[in-house]
Amino acid sequence: MLTNKSILITGGTGSFGKQYTRTLLKRYNPQRIVIFSRDELKQFEMAQEFTSPVMRFFLGDVRDYDRVKEAMEGIDYVIHAAAMKQVPAAEYNPMECIKTNINGAENVIKAAIKNNVQKVIALSTDKAANPINLYGATKLASDKLFVAANNMVGNNPTRFSVVRYGNVVGSRGSVVPFFKKLIADGIAKLPVTHVEMTRFWITLQQGVDFVLKNFERMKGGEIFIPKIPSMRVVDLAESLAPGKEIEIIGIRPGEKLHEIMCPADDSHLTLEFEDHFVIRPSIKFHQKDFDFSENGIGEKGMPVKQGFEYNSGKNPHFLSVDELVEFDRFAQL
């Protein structure tokens, strides 16, 4: 599907963008891969690793519509990964978070429609479901924008969908590299926010593969959610530093004890497939009547029970300490 196509990744110098680029170059023969981001140093460093002639590096900010529109000329597929993601930073700098995560989403949508992009997938987060922090609230607004964008296209071929998943093992700024640094520095006790805290757990490659598959599955307007395991943060600490003491430091501003990916309030819109869930649009699109119970590759889903909630604390699949060790090893391959 992506062979001889031009693909643009916003925020492409991040952990996801790099792994997505590696995968595209390994599995497909794309015409162009455009990395759109605002950090010239990260682009320079990425260009040293990715030397294929199909690579293009485009400095710009998703807050700047004209620049986004220019970058999308001739693009077939867009992955929107650019976001302000750090929960405490968003709480202390709310307008900056809004400008990037909401205004930036609007600019990506407008630019994609203007350039007749075929398909756009926006990356979301479990924090967008029943949000209690600003980061989650802005990503919920972004999700709503991308879903509703399918109503704005008219006769334009562009379609928009969203992928929502949980914490990515080892991604930049996440808990695993944070813990590993503390361990390497010889810290006596690992800081854990709460003894009962849980999170959904996915590797970077699993996230990339899920996005790639959903370009084939999507009709436009879906929120795709993978079925993935949960982990307990205390078990994660044990897997990384067996026997080391932990120190309970309390939940940080805007942090949840457990995360949610399919809220109970959306259960009437949620379909369960073999390895993922789909939250259907709450609005009806003009001149379109998609049957989301069968996706673009013929997979069929069934409605979940009323009140169903996909919650990291109630997940039927929890990773053991040994499985977390293996998960971390796999994530580094």
C-alpha positions as CSV (number, residue, x, y, z in Angstrom):
1,M,0.0,0.0,0.0
2,L,2.8,2.4,0.8
3,T,5.1,1.4,-2.1
4,N,5.7,4.3,-4.4
5,K,3.8,6.6,-2.1
6,S,4.9,9.8,-0.3
7,I,4.5,9.7,3.4
8,L,4.8,12.7,5.9
9,I,5.3,12.3,9.6
10,T,4.8,15.3,11.8
11,G,7.0,15.2,14.9
12,G,9.0,12.7,12.9
13,T,12.2,13.0,14.9
14,G,10.6,11.5,18.0
15,S,10.8,7.8,19.0
16,F,7.7,6.8,17.0
17,G,8.8,8.7,13.9
18,K,12.2,7.1,13.8
19,Q,10.8,3.6,14.3
20,Y,8.1,4.2,11.7
21,T,10.7,5.4,9.2
22,R,12.9,2.3,9.8
23,T,9.9,0.1,9.2
24,L,8.9,2.0,6.0
25,L,12.4,1.7,4.6
26,K,12.6,-2.0,5.5
27,R,9.2,-3.2,4.3
28,Y,8.2,-0.9,1.5
29,N,9.7,1.1,-1.4
30,P,8.3,4.6,-0.7
31,Q,8.7,7.4,-3.1
32,R,9.4,10.0,-0.3
33,I,9.4,10.0,3.5
34,V,9.1,13.6,4.8
35,I,10.1,14.3,8.3
36,F,8.3,17.4,9.6
37,S,9.5,18.8,12.9
38,R,10.8,22.0,14.5
39,D,14.1,20.9,16.1
40,E,17.0,21.3,13.6
41,L,19.5,19.4,15.8
42,K,17.2,16.4,16.0
43,Q,16.7,16.5,12.2
44,F,20.5,16.8,11.7
45,E,21.1,13.8,13.9
46,M,18.3,11.7,12.3
47,A,19.7,12.5,8.8
48,Q,23.0,10.9,9.9
49,E,21.2,7.7,10.6
50,F,18.7,7.7,7.7
51,T,20.6,8.3,4.5
52,S,18.2,6.8,2.0
53,P,17.7,9.1,-1.1
54,V,13.9,9.0,-0.4
55,M,14.4,10.9,2.9
56,R,13.3,14.6,3.1
57,F,13.7,16.8,6.2
58,F,11.4,19.7,6.5
59,L,11.8,22.2,9.3
60,G,8.5,23.6,10.5
61,D,6.0,23.8,13.3
62,V,2.4,22.4,13.2
63,R,1.3,25.7,14.7
64,D,2.2,27.3,11.3
65,Y,-0.5,26.4,8.8
66,D,1.3,27.8,5.7
67,R,4.4,25.7,6.5
68,V,2.3,22.6,7.1
69,K,0.4,23.1,3.9
70,E,3.7,23.6,2.0
71,A,5.2,20.4,3.5
72,M,2.1,18.3,2.4
73,E,2.3,19.1,-1.3
74,G,2.3,15.8,-3.2
75,I,1.9,13.7,0.0
76,D,-0.3,10.6,0.0
77,Y,-0.3,9.5,3.6
78,V,0.2,11.5,6.8
79,I,1.0,10.3,10.4
80,H,0.4,13.1,12.8
81,A,2.7,12.3,15.8
82,A,3.7,15.9,16.8
83,A,2.4,16.8,20.2
84,M,3.3,18.4,23.5
85,K,3.1,15.2,25.7
86,Q,4.6,15.8,29.1
87,V,1.8,16.0,31.6
88,P,3.4,18.3,34.2
89,A,4.8,20.6,31.5
90,A,1.3,20.9,30.0
91,E,-0.2,21.8,33.4
92,Y,2.3,24.6,33.9
93,N,2.3,25.8,30.3
94,P,-1.4,25.4,29.3
95,M,-1.5,27.7,26.3
96,E,1.6,26.2,24.7
97,C,-0.1,22.8,24.9
98,I,-3.3,24.1,23.4
99,K,-1.5,25.8,20.5
100,T,0.4,22.6,19.6
101,N,-2.1,19.9,20.3
102,I,-5.4,21.6,19.2
103,N,-4.4,24.4,16.8
104,G,-1.7,22.2,15.3
105,A,-4.3,19.4,14.7
106,E,-6.6,21.9,12.9
107,N,-3.6,23.0,10.7
108,V,-2.8,19.4,9.8
109,I,-6.5,18.7,8.9
110,K,-6.8,21.9,6.7
111,A,-3.5,21.2,5.0
112,A,-4.3,17.6,4.2
113,I,-7.7,18.6,2.7
114,K,-6.1,21.4,0.7
115,N,-3.5,19.0,-0.7
116,N,-5.8,16.0,-1.4
117,V,-3.9,13.7,0.9
118,Q,-5.4,10.2,0.7
119,K,-5.3,9.2,4.4
120,V,-4.3,10.7,7.7
121,I,-3.9,8.9,11.0
122,A,-3.5,11.0,14.1
123,L,-1.8,9.4,17.2
124,S,-3.7,9.8,20.4
125,T,-3.2,8.6,24.0
126,D,-5.0,6.7,26.7
127,K,-5.0,10.0,28.6
128,A,-7.6,11.4,26.1
129,A,-10.2,9.0,27.5
130,N,-12.0,10.6,30.5
131,P,-9.2,13.2,30.8
132,I,-8.2,14.7,34.1
133,N,-5.1,16.6,32.8
134,L,-4.6,19.2,30.2
135,Y,-2.6,17.0,27.9
136,G,-5.4,14.5,27.8
137,A,-8.0,17.2,27.3
138,T,-6.2,18.6,24.4
139,K,-5.7,15.2,22.8
140,L,-9.4,14.5,23.3
141,A,-10.1,17.8,21.4
142,S,-7.7,16.7,18.7
143,D,-9.4,13.3,18.4
144,K,-12.7,15.0,18.0
145,L,-11.2,17.4,15.3
146,F,-9.8,14.5,13.3
147,V,-13.1,12.5,13.5
148,A,-15.2,15.5,12.5
149,A,-12.8,16.3,9.6
150,N,-14.4,13.5,7.6
151,N,-17.5,15.7,7.5
152,M,-15.5,18.7,6.1
153,V,-14.0,17.0,3.1
154,G,-17.0,17.2,0.7
155,N,-16.0,15.4,-2.5
156,N,-12.3,15.5,-1.5
157,P,-10.8,12.0,-1.1
158,T,-9.1,12.6,2.2
159,R,-10.0,10.4,5.1
160,F,-9.0,10.8,8.8
161,S,-8.8,8.3,11.6
162,V,-7.2,8.1,15.1
163,V,-5.0,5.6,16.8
164,R,-5.1,5.5,20.6
165,Y,-2.7,3.4,22.7
166,G,-1.0,3.4,26.1
167,N,2.6,3.9,27.4
168,V,5.3,3.0,25.0
169,V,8.2,0.9,26.4
170,G,11.4,2.9,26.4
171,S,10.1,5.9,24.4
172,R,11.9,9.2,25.0
173,G,10.8,10.8,28.4
174,S,9.0,7.7,29.6
175,V,9.4,5.7,32.9
176,V,11.7,2.9,31.6
177,P,14.7,5.2,30.6
178,F,14.0,7.3,33.7
179,F,14.3,4.3,36.0
180,K,17.3,2.9,34.1
181,K,19.2,6.2,34.5
182,L,18.4,6.3,38.3
183,I,19.6,2.7,38.6
184,A,22.8,3.5,36.6
185,D,23.4,6.5,38.9
186,G,23.2,4.2,41.9
187,I,20.0,5.5,43.5
188,A,19.2,3.7,46.8
189,K,15.4,3.7,46.2
190,L,13.3,3.8,43.0
191,P,10.6,6.5,43.2
192,V,7.1,5.1,42.5
193,T,4.1,7.3,42.6
194,H,1.6,4.8,44.0
195,V,1.8,1.1,44.9
196,E,-1.4,0.2,43.0
197,M,-0.6,2.3,39.8
198,T,-1.1,0.5,36.5
199,R,-0.5,1.3,32.9
200,F,-1.2,-0.1,29.4
201,W,2.1,-1.4,27.9
202,I,3.1,-1.5,24.2
203,T,6.4,-1.6,22.4
204,L,7.3,1.0,19.8
205,Q,7.3,-1.6,17.0
206,Q,3.9,-2.8,18.0
207,G,2.6,0.7,17.9
208,V,4.1,1.2,14.4
209,D,2.7,-2.0,13.1
210,F,-0.8,-1.1,14.5
211,V,-0.7,2.2,12.7
212,L,0.4,0.6,9.4
213,K,-2.4,-2.0,9.6
214,N,-5.0,0.7,10.3
215,F,-4.2,2.6,7.1
216,E,-5.6,-0.6,5.4
217,R,-8.5,-1.0,7.9
218,M,-9.7,2.6,8.1
219,K,-12.8,4.0,6.4
220,G,-12.6,7.4,8.1
221,G,-13.7,8.5,11.5
222,E,-12.7,5.5,13.6
223,I,-10.7,5.6,16.8
224,F,-8.6,2.4,16.7
225,I,-7.4,0.9,20.1
226,P,-5.2,-2.2,20.3
227,K,-5.7,-5.0,22.8
228,I,-2.5,-4.8,24.8
229,P,-1.4,-5.9,28.3
230,S,-1.2,-3.9,31.5
231,M,1.6,-3.7,34.0
232,R,1.9,-2.6,37.6
233,V,4.6,0.1,38.1
234,V,5.9,-1.7,41.2
235,D,6.4,-4.8,39.0
236,L,8.2,-2.7,36.4
237,A,10.6,-1.4,39.1
238,E,11.2,-5.0,40.2
239,S,11.9,-6.2,36.7
240,L,14.5,-3.4,36.1
241,A,16.2,-3.6,39.6
242,P,15.3,-6.9,41.4
243,G,15.3,-6.5,45.1
244,K,15.8,-2.7,45.1
245,E,13.7,-0.8,47.5
246,I,11.0,1.6,46.3
247,E,9.9,4.9,47.7
248,I,6.3,6.0,47.3
249,I,6.3,9.6,46.3
250,G,2.6,10.3,45.6
251,I,0.7,10.9,42.4
252,R,1.9,13.8,40.3
253,P,-0.3,16.7,39.1
254,G,-2.8,15.5,36.5
255,E,-1.8,11.8,36.9
256,K,-4.3,8.9,37.1
257,L,-4.0,5.7,39.2
258,H,-5.3,3.7,36.2
259,E,-5.6,4.6,32.5
260,I,-8.7,4.1,30.2
261,M,-8.7,3.6,26.5
262,C,-12.4,2.8,25.9
263,P,-14.6,4.8,28.3
264,A,-17.9,3.3,29.5
265,D,-19.7,6.4,28.2
266,D,-18.6,5.4,24.7
267,S,-19.6,1.7,25.0
268,H,-22.6,2.2,22.7
269,L,-20.2,3.2,20.0
270,T,-17.5,0.6,20.7
271,L,-16.9,-2.5,18.5
272,E,-14.6,-5.4,19.5
273,F,-12.5,-7.1,16.9
274,E,-10.1,-10.0,17.4
275,D,-7.1,-7.9,18.4
276,H,-8.4,-4.4,18.7
277,F,-11.4,-2.1,19.5
278,V,-12.9,0.6,17.4
279,I,-14.9,3.6,18.7
280,R,-17.2,4.7,16.0
281,P,-18.0,8.4,15.4
282,S,-20.7,9.8,17.6
283,I,-21.8,12.0,14.6
284,K,-23.3,11.0,11.3
285,F,-21.3,12.1,8.3
286,H,-23.1,13.9,5.5
287,Q,-23.4,11.8,2.3
288,K,-21.6,8.8,3.9
289,D,-23.1,5.8,5.7
290,F,-20.1,3.7,6.7
291,D,-20.7,0.2,8.2
292,F,-17.8,0.2,10.8
293,S,-18.6,-3.4,11.9
294,E,-16.6,-4.5,8.9
295,N,-13.3,-2.8,8.2
296,G,-11.4,-2.1,5.0
297,I,-9.7,-5.6,5.0
298,G,-12.9,-7.5,5.8
299,E,-12.4,-8.0,9.5
300,K,-15.7,-8.0,11.4
301,G,-16.4,-6.6,14.9
302,M,-19.2,-7.0,17.4
303,P,-20.7,-4.4,19.7
304,V,-19.4,-4.5,23.3
305,K,-21.8,-4.7,26.3
306,Q,-23.4,-1.5,27.6
307,G,-21.1,0.0,30.2
308,F,-18.0,-1.8,28.9
309,E,-14.7,0.0,29.9
310,Y,-11.2,-0.9,28.8
311,N,-9.3,0.0,31.9
312,S,-5.6,-0.7,32.7
313,G,-6.5,-1.7,36.3
314,K,-9.1,-4.3,35.1
315,N,-7.3,-5.6,32.1
316,P,-7.6,-9.4,31.8
317,H,-3.9,-9.5,30.7
318,F,-1.3,-8.3,33.2
319,L,2.4,-8.7,32.6
320,S,4.4,-10.6,35.3
321,V,7.9,-9.4,36.4
322,D,9.5,-12.0,34.1
323,E,7.3,-11.0,31.2
324,L,8.2,-7.3,31.8
325,V,11.9,-8.3,31.6
326,E,11.2,-10.0,28.2
327,F,9.1,-7.1,27.0
328,D,12.0,-4.7,27.7
329,R,14.4,-7.0,25.9
330,F,12.1,-7.2,22.9
331,A,11.6,-3.4,22.9
332,Q,15.4,-2.9,22.5
333,L,15.7,-5.2,19.4
